Amino acid sequence: MAILEVFMNYCTKTLEINFGTLANEIINNVKAKKNLDDRSNIGDFKEFIDLIELNISVLSGKNRANDICNSLRSKAVELTGSQKPQETLMNSDIDREISAFLTKNSLPTEGDIIDYSKYLAMKYGGNAKKVEKEIIEKVKTHVKLSVSRKKTSEEVSNFLSRYPQPTQKDIEDFKSYISLLKLSFKDDELMELIEKERLYLKFHGERHIAEEASELDQFIDIFKRHDKNDISSAMQKQEISYLIKDEGGVSDELLSEFVDLMKPNENDMRDALEGLGLKHMIRKK
């Protein structure tokens, strides 16, 4: 696969995780100003990413946009060979180790991350602080995606309880509703999830299996049980406040992103749905 194709796929996937169906629109807007081809060098890639950052800053805020685009810059450097071969190989090994670590530790504590960063730095001779920052960014992305998938699944169940045999219009309205919740999804994956749940309900009825609360459930519960002002303290007690921190400490912007994802403002949602002509999608208490 060509470098450009790999990079564009990475861009699309990264933006879909953070902005859902808006990803393609963002990329097309940037392509209209700066397109890349097989002759593009690292400077061209940098200009392309800078334009992405400018576009998404409006949606995610300056700090989050910078974090997202830093991962794109790292990928561009890796793909264009702007690093020394040995350094690229080392980074690849570290990436594999980090992925394995996160598979076993979906929501690691700050202490776990610090210790694992030191372990990787000692093993590969890298910078522990740099590795720590990279792990934290990967955890943030992983947690947001996991929360989004869980909430999407819950919303699909609620949707089908109201519309057991949804029409195409019902489904299109539901997609609009999901987008307002800032949940990340791909059309084909959402359609498959709706159909699987519809068939399950048809042949098995509602699910009544009591599951043990996962780390993710416990994390979501923090937002359900606490007001925004108390969430930071609750996360610090569980050593996971790094999820809402930037270089300046606890970030109100990052905290608000999680709050909006976990429990969007009901009045704002009601107004938005009514404005889109989707008043029927407002959930009755």
C-alpha positions in Angstrom: 0.0 0.0 0.0 1.4 3.4 -1.0 2.5 5.9 1.7 -0.2 8.4 0.8 -3.0 5.8 1.0 -1.7 4.6 4.4 -1.5 8.1 5.7 -5.0 9.1 4.4 -6.5 5.9 5.9 -4.8 6.8 9.2 -6.2 10.4 9.1 -9.7 9.2 8.4 -9.6 6.6 11.2 -8.2 9.1 13.7 -10.8 11.8 12.8 -13.7 9.2 12.8 -12.7 8.3 16.4 -13.0 11.9 17.4 -15.7 13.3 15.1 -17.6 10.4 13.7 -19.3 11.0 10.3 -17.8 14.5 10.0 -14.3 12.9 9.3 -14.7 12.7 5.5 -16.1 16.3 5.4 -13.2 17.6 7.3 -10.7 15.8 5.0 -12.5 17.0 1.9 -12.4 20.6 3.1 -8.7 20.4 3.6 -8.1 18.6 0.3 -9.8 21.6 -1.4 -7.0 23.8 -0.1 -4.0 21.4 -0.1 -4.1 18.1 -1.8 -1.3 15.5 -1.5 0.1 13.2 -4.1 2.8 10.6 -4.5 5.4 13.4 -4.9 4.5 15.1 -1.7 7.3 15.6 0.9 7.2 16.0 4.7 6.6 19.7 4.3 3.5 19.0 2.2 2.2 16.6 4.8 2.9 19.1 7.6 0.9 21.8 5.7 -2.0 19.4 5.2 -2.0 18.5 8.9 -1.9 22.1 9.9 -5.0 22.8 7.9 -6.7 19.8 9.6 -5.8 21.3 13.0 -7.3 24.7 11.9 -10.5 23.0 10.8 -11.1 20.8 13.9 -10.1 23.5 16.5 -13.6 24.9 16.1 -15.1 21.5 17.0 -12.8 20.2 19.6 -10.9 23.2 21.0 -7.3 24.2 20.4 -5.6 21.8 22.9 -7.5 18.7 21.7 -7.0 19.6 18.1 -3.2 19.9 18.7 -3.1 16.5 20.4 -5.0 14.8 17.6 -2.8 16.4 14.9 0.4 15.6 16.7 -0.4 11.9 16.3 -0.9 12.6 12.5 2.4 14.4 12.4 4.2 11.5 14.0 2.6 9.1 11.5 3.7 11.4 8.6 7.2 11.4 9.9 7.2 7.7 10.2 5.8 7.1 6.7 8.0 9.6 4.9 11.2 8.2 6.4 12.1 11.5 8.0 13.4 9.5 11.0 16.5 7.3 11.1 15.7 3.7 10.3 16.8 2.5 13.7 14.7 5.1 15.5 11.6 4.2 13.4 12.1 0.5 14.2 12.5 1.3 17.9 9.3 3.3 17.8 7.5 0.5 16.1 8.6 -1.9 18.8 7.4 0.5 21.5 4.1 0.9 19.8 3.5 -2.8 19.8 4.4 -3.0 23.5 2.0 -0.2 24.4 -0.8 -1.8 22.4 -0.2 -5.1 24.3 -0.2 -3.2 27.6 -3.5 -1.4 26.8 -5.1 -4.7 25.8 -4.5 -6.0 29.4 -5.1 -2.6 31.1 -8.0 -0.8 29.5 -8.0 2.0 32.1 -4.5 2.0 33.8 -3.8 4.2 36.8 -1.3 7.0 36.7 1.1 4.9 38.7 0.8 2.0 36.2 1.5 4.3 33.3 4.6 5.9 35.0 6.0 2.5 35.9 5.4 1.0 32.4 6.9 4.1 30.8 10.1 3.7 32.8 10.2 0.0 31.9 10.0 0.8 28.2 12.5 3.6 28.5 15.0 1.3 30.2 14.4 -1.5 27.6 14.7 0.6 24.5 16.7 3.6 25.8 14.0 6.1 25.0 12.6 9.1 27.0 10.3 7.9 29.7 8.3 11.2 29.8 7.7 11.0 26.0 6.6 7.4 26.3 4.3 8.3 29.2 2.7 11.1 27.2 2.2 8.7 24.2 0.5 6.1 26.4 -1.8 8.7 28.0 -2.9 9.9 24.5 -3.6 6.4 23.4 -5.6 5.7 26.6 -7.6 8.9 26.1 -8.5 7.8 22.5 -9.2 4.2 23.6 -11.5 5.3 26.5 -13.5 7.8 24.4 -14.0 5.2 21.6 -15.0 2.5 24.2 -17.5 4.9 25.9 -18.9 5.9 22.5 -19.4 2.2 21.5 -21.1 1.3 24.8 -23.4 4.3 24.6 -24.2 3.6 21.0 -25.2 0.1 21.9 -27.4 1.3 24.7 -29.0 3.9 22.4 -29.7 1.2 19.8 -31.5 -0.9 22.4 -33.6 2.0 23.5 -34.3 2.9 19.8 -35.5 -0.6 19.0 -37.7 -0.8 22.2 -39.6 2.2 20.7 -39.4 1.1 17.0 -39.2 -2.7 16.9 -39.5 -2.7 13.1 -37.9 0.6 12.1 -38.4 2.2 8.7 -35.6 3.7 6.7 -36.7 7.1 7.9 -36.7 6.0 11.5 -33.1 4.8 11.1 -32.0 8.0 9.3 -33.6 10.0 12.2 -31.8 7.8 14.7 -28.4 8.5 12.9 -29.1 12.2 13.2 -29.9 11.8 16.9 -26.7 9.7 17.5 -24.6 12.4 15.8 -26.0 15.0 18.2 -24.8 12.9 21.1 -21.2 13.1 19.6 -20.9 9.4 19.4 -18.4 7.9 16.9 -19.8 5.4 14.5 -19.6 4.3 10.9 -22.8 3.8 8.9 -22.2 0.2 8.0 -21.2 -0.7 11.6 -24.3 1.1 13.0 -26.6 -0.7 10.5 -25.1 -4.0 11.5 -25.5 -3.3 15.2 -29.2 -2.3 14.7 -29.9 -5.4 12.7 -28.2 -7.8 15.1 -30.0 -6.3 18.1 -33.4 -6.3 16.2 -33.0 -10.0 15.4 -31.9 -10.8 19.0 -34.9 -9.0 20.4 -37.2 -10.8 18.0 -36.1 -14.3 18.9 -34.9 -13.9 22.5 -36.6 -10.9 23.9 -34.9 -8.3 26.1 -31.6 -9.0 27.7 -31.7 -9.6 31.4 -28.2 -10.9 32.1 -26.6 -9.2 35.0 -23.0 -8.4 34.2 -20.2 -7.6 36.5 -19.3 -3.9 36.3 -16.2 -3.4 34.2 -13.5 -0.7 34.6 -15.3 1.3 31.9 -18.6 1.0 33.7 -17.0 2.2 36.9 -15.5 5.2 35.0 -18.9 6.1 33.5 -20.4 5.8 36.9 -18.2 8.7 38.2 -19.9 11.0 35.7 -23.4 9.7 36.7 -22.8 10.1 40.4 -21.0 13.4 40.6 -21.5 17.0 39.5 -19.0 18.4 37.0 -17.2 20.3 39.9 -16.6 17.0 41.8 -15.6 14.8 38.9 -12.0 15.9 38.9 -11.6 15.0 42.6 -13.2 11.6 42.1 -10.9 10.8 39.2 -7.9 11.9 41.2 -8.8 9.4 44.0 -8.9 6.6 41.4 -5.6 7.8 39.8 -7.1 8.4 36.4 -7.3 12.2 36.3 -4.7 12.2 33.6 -7.6 11.7 31.2 -8.7 15.3 31.8 -5.3 16.9 32.0 -3.1 18.7 29.6 0.3 20.3 30.1 -1.2 22.9 32.3 -3.0 20.5 34.6 -6.7 19.7 34.8 -8.3 21.1 31.7 -11.9 22.3 31.8 -12.0 21.7 28.1 -11.0 18.1 28.3 -13.4 17.6 31.3 -16.2 19.1 29.3 -15.6 16.7 26.4 -16.1 13.7 28.7 -19.1 15.3 30.4 -20.8 16.0 27.1 -20.1 12.4 25.9 -21.3 10.8 29.2 -24.4 12.9 29.9 -25.3 15.6 27.3 -27.4 18.5 28.5 -31.0 17.4 28.2 -32.3 20.9 27.4 -29.7 21.4 24.7 -30.5 18.0 23.2 -34.3 18.8 23.2 -33.7 22.1 21.5 -31.4 20.6 18.9 -33.8 17.7 18.1 -36.7 20.1 17.8 -34.6 22.4 15.5 -33.9 19.4 13.2 -37.6 18.4 13.2 -36.9 15.3 15.3 -39.1 16.1 18.2 -40.4 12.5 18.1 -36.9 11.3 19.0 -37.0 13.1 22.4 -37.0 10.4 25.1 -39.9 10.6 27.4 -39.2 10.1 31.1 
